[in-house]
């Protein structure tokens, strides 16, 4: 019996919005929303807390939803994928960006669960 290997590119983030979402439009009229999500993790026996500020992007319809529904301080659950992109800085140095690209975004309700039935 041969079992095929499956590759998975999934990210799940649960955290609070650090700023209000910002939206821009590309030259091709695609909408791009940028969100900064704060997450915290505890490590070791002493529970050292590490905070992360993670940049998440959302495109088109999801970008519009993020702008309309979410604001600084909202606690969100985001399902996404990682994407690598090559860019050049002002000195023409090649840089590789790792981006979190949102596929779904849900605001948590008072019970700490996603508010959507479709989750």
C-alpha positions, -999 to 999 in steps of 0.1 A, spaced: 0 0 0 14 34 -10 5 64 10 9 98 -8 26 126 10 5 157 14 19 191 18 1 215 41 4 253 42 -19 264 70 -16 291 97 -41 297 125 -36 329 145 -57 340 175 -49 374 188 -59 410 191 -57 437 165 -29 461 174 -41 488 150 -71 495 129 -69 477 96 -56 497 67 -67 493 31 -49 502 -2 -56 496 -38 -30 481 -62 -24 493 -97 -47 465 -109 -75 478 -86 -72 449 -62 -79 458 -26 -52 450 0 -59 452 37 -31 450 62 -38 439 98 -13 437 127 -23 409 151 -7 406 186 -2 371 199 14 360 232 31 328 241 45 315 275 77 296 275 96 275 301 89 268 337 88 305 347 63 312 319 83 339 302 58 357 280 68 366 245 46 389 224 45 388 186 32 415 163 23 396 131 15 413 98 -15 397 80 -28 407 46 -62 401 31 -73 406 -5 -103 420 -23 -137 410 -7 -120 398 25 -101 431 27 -134 450 25 -149 428 53 -119 434 75 -122 472 71 -159 472 77 -161 448 107 -129 449 127 -110 476 147 -81 479 171 -85 457 201 -108 432 185 -99 396 192 -97 376 160 -92 341 148 -75 340 114 -70 310 91 -43 317 65 -14 305 45 22 315 44 36 331 12 71 341 2 77 371 -20 110 385 -33 114 423 -33 143 447 -37 150 475 -13 160 511 -22 197 499 -26 186 471 -49 193 444 -22 172 413 -27 149 406 3 125 377 8 93 385 26 73 359 45 36 370 45 6 356 63 -22 357 37 -57 355 53 -82 331 39 -109 337 66 -112 361 96 -136 358 124 -142 379 155 -145 360 187 -177 363 207 -179 367 244 -173 329 249 -140 331 231 -154 312 201 -155 323 165 -188 341 159 -195 324 126 -215 292 122 -193 284 91 -161 280 111 
